[in-house]
Amino acid sequence: MRERDVEFDVIEYLKTPLSREDLERIVDLVPESPEEMVRKDKNFSELGLNADDYKSKDTVVEILLEHPKLMQRPVMIRGEQAVIGRPSEKVLALLE
């Protein structure tokens, strides 16, 4: 984004947690299914969570409110569109 001189805001959601409304909006804007917003990494496993329990918008928002570190990142929002920024080509497509 910097290489393309695109202005952007960084939201440090671990320092300033996102509200339920913010998370609901992000989940709605990302074209992937809600479950893609949850990182199924070591933290997820250590919490003893089951991926099958986090497929709907409501369950995804709940888990991300309780455990914000599990949110996929980065998430880029431009207007009324958003993408999970992996792979980076998704971000480039959003900018076009």
Backbone hydrogen bonds, N-H to C=O, Kabsch-Sander energy under -0.5 kcal/mol:
donor,donor_aa,acceptor,acceptor_aa,energy
5,D,2,R,-1.8
6,V,1,M,-2.7
7,E,5,D,-0.6
11,I,9,D,-0.5
12,E,10,V,-0.7
13,Y,11,I,-1.7
15,K,12,E,-1.3
16,T,12,E,-2.5
23,L,19,S,-2.5
24,E,20,R,-2.7
25,R,21,E,-2.3
26,I,22,D,-2.5
27,V,23,L,-2.7
28,D,24,E,-2.1
29,L,25,R,-2.2
30,V,26,I,-2.2
35,E,55,K,-0.7
36,E,33,S,-2.1
37,M,34,P,-2.2
38,V,35,E,-1.4
39,R,37,M,-0.6
39,R,70,L,-4.1
41,D,39,R,-1.0
45,S,41,D,-2.2
46,E,42,K,-3.0
47,L,43,N,-1.7
48,G,45,S,-1.8
49,L,44,F,-1.7
51,A,49,L,-0.5
53,D,50,N,-2.2
54,Y,51,A,-1.7
60,V,56,S,-2.3
61,V,57,K,-2.6
62,E,58,D,-2.2
63,I,59,T,-2.3
64,L,60,V,-2.3
65,L,61,V,-2.1
66,E,62,E,-2.0
67,H,63,I,-3.0
70,L,67,H,-2.1
71,M,68,P,-1.9
72,Q,37,M,-2.7
76,M,83,V,-2.7
78,R,81,Q,-3.0
81,Q,78,R,-1.6
82,A,29,L,-0.9
83,V,76,M,-2.2
85,G,74,P,-3.7
85,G,83,V,-0.6
86,R,84,I,-1.0
90,K,87,P,-2.0
91,V,88,S,-0.7
92,L,88,S,-1.7
93,A,89,E,-2.3
94,L,90,K,-1.8
95,L,91,V,-1.6
96,E,92,L,-0.8
96,E,93,A,-0.6
